[in-house]
Amino acid sequence: MRLPQCKPDEVDIALVGVPFDGGTTNRPGPRHGPREVRNQSTLMRRVHHHSGISPYDLVRVGDCGDSPINPINLMDALDKITGFYDEIRAGGAIPITAGGDHLISLPILRALGKDRPVGMIHFDAHSDTYDSFFGDNKFTHGTPFRRAIEEGVLDPKRTVQIGLRGAISDASNYDFAREVGIRMIFIEELVKRGPEDVMAEAREIAGGKPTYVSFDIDIIDPSMAPGTGTPEIGGILTREAQDLVRLLEGVDIIGADVVEVSPPFDLGGMTALAGATMMFELLCVTANAIATARGTAAAG
């Protein structure tokens, strides 16, 4: 966003990157996502055209760099990412992250949910609550939220997943999510009900308590966001994605991510541009929430 480089204790919102795709099970490349999302983010401007929100005039925002990672040791990488977010939390900043594959949400939640489990509003084509892949590999981009629930950092009763679709490998793939009480909203229900009705339910599930927002770029149809690891046809439009995020107004957002942008599979930077735009949308909503709590929110 052309922002200055800052430390977490110097800002209210920290834009950060996690260049890691060691949890990818299909097409690789999200480790390059933060770099290309930053490139495309130079196209973002100061003021949101619809809401009138200028986040940089409401709160302190800065680029706090990339998390350290270990590209050849998955478990060490997860520990390094958690340590990075421990520092962000200690500094008092709310992180908005460019991923990386979806496994990065687990170490982030380990840091942000350390004192109590948090809720989550999750936009994705996939549930990512599966148990293991390729034998007994428990840590992949298809398992982060199952692990987070098992570790007690994510509250399944305050978790809603929106936009799910695509063929599954086994009929039992969604059993765990249903058993623990995750609300799953498949694409067909989203289309039938519309963003406003669905997000009203999502806000009710979040319940005004600390909530994490995770946005997998593959919720968007691959005709508009082809640069991702596991594309699923039949997704939403970029305009509908913007509507969904704007309707997060009023949610107590303690962190957010935009993940699974894979530049090697992108066309003309269009997926990275979508990712940067969704980060700007999240930035506007989060900044306005902070300003509201301070009594200085945007009038528009």
C-alpha positions as CSV (number, residue, x, y, z in Angstrom):
1,M,0.0,0.0,0.0
2,R,3.1,2.2,-0.3
3,L,3.2,2.4,3.5
4,P,6.4,2.9,5.6
5,Q,8.1,0.0,7.2
6,C,7.2,-0.1,10.9
7,K,7.5,-2.1,14.1
8,P,4.3,-3.5,15.7
9,D,4.5,-1.2,18.6
10,E,4.4,1.8,16.2
11,V,1.1,1.0,14.5
12,D,-2.5,0.0,15.2
13,I,-2.7,-2.3,12.2
14,A,0.3,-4.2,10.9
15,L,0.3,-5.3,7.3
16,V,2.6,-8.4,7.1
17,G,3.5,-11.3,4.8
18,V,4.1,-15.0,5.4
19,P,6.0,-16.3,2.3
20,F,5.4,-20.0,3.1
21,D,3.8,-22.8,1.2
22,G,5.2,-25.9,2.9
23,G,1.7,-27.1,3.6
24,T,0.6,-27.1,-0.1
25,T,-0.7,-30.4,-1.3
26,N,-1.4,-29.4,-4.9
27,R,-0.1,-26.6,-7.1
28,P,2.8,-24.7,-5.3
29,G,3.7,-21.1,-5.3
30,P,1.9,-19.2,-2.5
31,R,5.3,-18.5,-0.9
32,H,5.6,-15.8,-3.6
33,G,2.2,-14.4,-2.8
34,P,3.3,-11.6,-0.3
35,R,5.8,-10.2,-2.8
36,E,3.3,-10.0,-5.7
37,V,0.4,-8.8,-3.5
38,R,2.7,-6.0,-2.3
39,N,3.4,-5.2,-6.0
40,Q,-0.2,-5.0,-6.9
41,S,-1.1,-3.1,-3.7
42,T,0.6,0.0,-5.1
43,L,-2.6,0.4,-7.2
44,M,-4.6,0.9,-4.0
45,R,-5.6,4.5,-3.2
46,R,-6.3,6.3,0.1
47,V,-10.1,6.5,0.3
48,H,-12.7,3.7,-0.1
49,H,-15.1,4.8,-2.9
50,H,-18.2,3.4,-1.3
51,S,-17.8,3.8,2.5
52,G,-15.7,6.9,2.4
53,I,-13.3,5.3,4.8
54,S,-9.6,6.5,4.6
55,P,-8.0,4.0,7.0
56,Y,-4.7,5.9,7.1
57,D,-6.4,8.9,8.5
58,L,-8.2,6.9,11.1
59,V,-5.4,4.8,12.6
60,R,-1.7,4.1,12.3
61,V,-1.0,1.6,9.6
62,G,2.4,0.3,8.5
63,D,4.1,-2.6,6.7
64,C,5.8,-4.7,9.4
65,G,7.6,-7.0,6.9
66,D,7.5,-10.7,6.5
67,S,7.5,-13.5,9.1
68,P,10.7,-15.5,9.2
69,I,10.1,-19.0,7.9
70,N,12.0,-22.2,7.3
71,P,11.2,-23.5,3.7
72,I,12.7,-27.0,4.4
73,N,11.4,-27.7,7.9
74,L,7.6,-27.4,8.3
75,M,7.4,-27.6,12.1
76,D,10.2,-25.1,12.6
77,A,8.5,-22.8,10.2
78,L,5.3,-23.0,12.2
79,D,7.2,-22.1,15.4
80,K,8.9,-19.2,13.7
81,I,5.6,-17.8,12.4
82,T,3.9,-18.1,15.8
83,G,6.9,-16.3,17.4
84,F,6.5,-13.5,14.8
85,Y,2.9,-13.0,15.7
86,D,3.6,-13.2,19.4
87,E,5.7,-10.1,18.8
88,I,2.9,-8.4,16.8
89,R,0.4,-9.1,19.5
90,A,2.8,-7.9,22.3
91,G,3.2,-4.7,20.3
92,G,-0.5,-4.1,20.4
93,A,-1.1,-4.2,16.6
94,I,-3.8,-6.1,14.7
95,P,-2.2,-8.1,11.9
96,I,-3.6,-8.3,8.4
97,T,-1.6,-10.9,6.5
98,A,-0.8,-11.7,2.9
99,G,-0.1,-15.5,2.6
100,G,1.2,-18.0,2.0
101,D,-0.8,-21.2,1.9
102,H,-3.7,-21.7,4.4
103,L,-1.6,-23.6,6.9
104,I,-0.2,-20.2,8.0
105,S,-3.5,-19.5,9.7
106,L,-2.7,-22.1,12.4
107,P,0.5,-20.5,13.8
108,I,-1.2,-17.1,13.6
109,L,-4.2,-18.5,15.6
110,R,-1.7,-20.0,18.1
111,A,-0.5,-16.5,18.8
112,L,-3.8,-14.6,18.7
113,G,-5.8,-17.4,20.5
114,K,-3.2,-18.1,23.2
115,D,-5.2,-16.7,26.1
116,R,-8.7,-17.8,24.9
117,P,-10.1,-19.5,21.8
118,V,-11.2,-17.0,19.2
119,G,-14.1,-17.1,16.7
120,M,-13.6,-17.1,13.0
121,I,-15.4,-15.9,9.8
122,H,-13.8,-18.0,7.0
123,F,-14.3,-17.4,3.3
124,D,-13.1,-20.4,1.3
125,A,-14.0,-23.0,-1.3
126,H,-12.7,-25.6,1.2
127,S,-13.4,-26.4,4.9
128,D,-9.7,-27.0,5.8
129,T,-10.8,-29.1,8.7
130,Y,-9.5,-32.4,7.4
131,D,-7.4,-34.7,9.5
132,S,-4.4,-35.7,7.4
133,F,-3.0,-36.0,3.9
134,F,-0.6,-38.5,2.2
135,G,-0.5,-40.8,5.1
136,D,-0.4,-39.3,8.6
137,N,0.7,-35.8,7.7
138,K,-1.3,-33.6,10.0
139,F,0.0,-30.2,9.0
140,T,-1.1,-29.1,5.6
141,H,-3.1,-26.3,4.1
142,G,-6.2,-28.6,4.3
143,T,-5.9,-29.2,8.1
144,P,-5.2,-25.8,9.9
145,F,-8.6,-25.3,11.5
146,R,-8.9,-28.9,12.8
147,R,-5.6,-28.5,14.5
148,A,-6.5,-25.1,15.8
149,I,-9.7,-26.5,17.3
150,E,-7.9,-29.5,18.8
151,E,-5.3,-27.1,20.3
152,G,-8.0,-24.9,21.9
153,V,-7.1,-21.7,20.0
154,L,-10.3,-21.7,17.8
155,D,-13.9,-21.9,19.1
156,P,-15.8,-24.1,16.6
157,K,-19.2,-22.8,17.9
158,R,-18.2,-19.3,16.9
159,T,-16.8,-20.3,13.5
160,V,-18.6,-19.9,10.2
161,Q,-17.3,-21.0,6.8
162,I,-18.7,-19.3,3.7
163,G,-18.5,-20.3,0.0
164,L,-17.7,-24.0,0.3
165,R,-17.9,-26.0,-2.9
166,G,-16.2,-28.6,-5.1
167,A,-16.0,-32.3,-5.1
168,I,-14.5,-34.0,-2.0
169,S,-12.3,-37.0,-1.7
170,D,-14.5,-38.8,0.8
171,A,-18.1,-38.5,2.0
172,S,-16.8,-38.1,5.6
173,N,-14.7,-35.0,4.8
174,Y,-17.1,-32.6,6.5
175,D,-17.9,-34.9,9.5
176,F,-15.5,-33.3,11.9
177,A,-16.7,-29.8,11.1
178,R,-20.3,-30.8,11.7
179,E,-19.6,-32.7,14.8
180,V,-17.8,-29.8,16.6
181,G,-20.5,-27.3,15.6
182,I,-18.9,-25.3,12.8
183,R,-21.6,-23.5,10.6
184,M,-20.8,-24.4,7.0
185,I,-22.5,-22.3,4.3
186,F,-22.0,-23.8,0.9
187,I,-22.0,-21.8,-2.3
188,E,-25.5,-22.8,-3.2
189,E,-26.9,-21.4,0.0
190,L,-24.8,-18.2,-0.3
191,V,-26.2,-17.6,-3.8
192,K,-29.8,-18.3,-2.7
193,R,-29.7,-16.1,0.4
194,G,-27.3,-13.4,-0.8
195,P,-24.4,-11.7,1.0
196,E,-26.5,-9.5,3.4
197,D,-28.5,-12.3,4.9
198,V,-25.5,-14.7,5.2
199,M,-23.3,-12.1,6.8
200,A,-26.0,-11.1,9.2
201,E,-25.8,-14.7,10.4
202,A,-22.0,-14.7,10.4
203,R,-22.0,-11.6,12.6
204,E,-24.4,-13.3,15.0
205,I,-22.2,-16.4,15.2
206,A,-19.2,-14.2,15.9
207,G,-21.2,-12.7,18.7
208,G,-19.3,-9.5,19.3
209,K,-16.3,-11.3,20.7
210,P,-12.8,-11.5,19.4
211,T,-12.9,-13.0,15.8
212,Y,-10.3,-13.9,13.2
213,V,-11.1,-13.4,9.5
214,S,-9.5,-15.8,7.0
215,F,-10.0,-15.1,3.3
216,D,-8.9,-17.8,0.9
217,I,-8.6,-16.3,-2.6
218,D,-10.1,-19.5,-4.0
219,I,-13.6,-18.5,-2.8
220,I,-13.5,-16.3,-6.0
221,D,-14.2,-18.1,-9.2
222,P,-11.0,-19.1,-11.0
223,S,-12.1,-17.1,-14.1
224,M,-11.3,-14.0,-12.0
225,A,-8.7,-15.5,-9.7
226,P,-6.8,-18.2,-11.5
227,G,-3.6,-17.9,-9.6
228,T,-4.3,-20.3,-6.7
229,G,-3.3,-23.8,-5.7
230,T,-6.6,-25.6,-5.7
231,P,-9.1,-23.8,-8.0
232,E,-12.8,-24.7,-7.9
233,I,-15.2,-23.5,-10.6
234,G,-18.5,-22.0,-9.6
235,G,-17.2,-19.4,-7.2
236,I,-18.2,-15.9,-6.4
237,L,-17.4,-12.7,-8.3
238,T,-14.8,-10.3,-7.0
239,R,-17.6,-7.8,-6.5
240,E,-19.4,-10.2,-4.3
241,A,-16.2,-10.9,-2.4
242,Q,-16.0,-7.1,-1.7
243,D,-19.7,-7.1,-0.5
244,L,-19.0,-10.0,1.9
245,V,-16.0,-8.3,3.5
246,R,-17.7,-4.9,3.8
247,L,-20.5,-6.6,5.7
248,L,-17.9,-7.5,8.5
249,E,-18.7,-4.0,9.9
250,G,-19.3,-4.4,13.6
251,V,-17.2,-7.6,14.0
252,D,-14.5,-7.5,16.7
253,I,-11.6,-8.4,14.3
254,I,-8.4,-9.3,16.1
255,G,-6.6,-10.3,12.9
256,A,-7.2,-11.3,9.3
257,D,-5.4,-13.0,6.4
258,V,-5.7,-13.3,2.6
259,V,-4.1,-16.6,1.5
260,E,-3.4,-19.0,-1.4
261,V,-2.4,-16.4,-4.0
262,S,0.0,-18.3,-6.2
263,P,1.7,-15.9,-8.7
264,P,3.2,-18.7,-10.9
265,F,-0.3,-19.7,-11.9
266,D,-1.6,-16.1,-12.2
267,L,-2.5,-14.2,-15.4
268,G,-1.4,-10.6,-15.6
269,G,-1.3,-10.2,-11.8
270,M,-5.1,-10.4,-11.6
271,T,-5.3,-12.8,-8.7
272,A,-2.7,-10.8,-6.7
273,L,-4.6,-7.6,-7.5
274,A,-7.8,-9.3,-6.1
275,G,-5.8,-10.3,-3.0
276,A,-4.4,-6.8,-2.5
277,T,-7.9,-5.3,-2.9
278,M,-9.4,-7.7,-0.4
279,M,-6.6,-6.7,2.0
280,F,-7.6,-3.0,1.5
281,E,-11.3,-3.9,2.2
282,L,-10.2,-5.7,5.4
283,L,-8.0,-2.7,6.3
284,C,-10.9,-0.3,5.9
285,V,-13.3,-2.4,8.0
286,T,-10.7,-3.0,10.7
287,A,-9.6,0.6,10.9
288,N,-13.1,1.9,11.2
289,A,-13.8,-0.6,14.0
290,I,-10.8,0.7,15.9
291,A,-11.9,4.3,15.3
292,T,-15.4,3.5,16.3
293,A,-14.2,2.2,19.6
294,R,-12.3,5.5,20.0
295,G,-15.2,7.6,18.9
296,T,-13.5,8.8,15.7
297,A,-15.0,6.6,13.0
298,A,-15.8,7.7,9.5
299,A,-19.2,9.3,9.1
300,G,-19.8,7.8,5.6
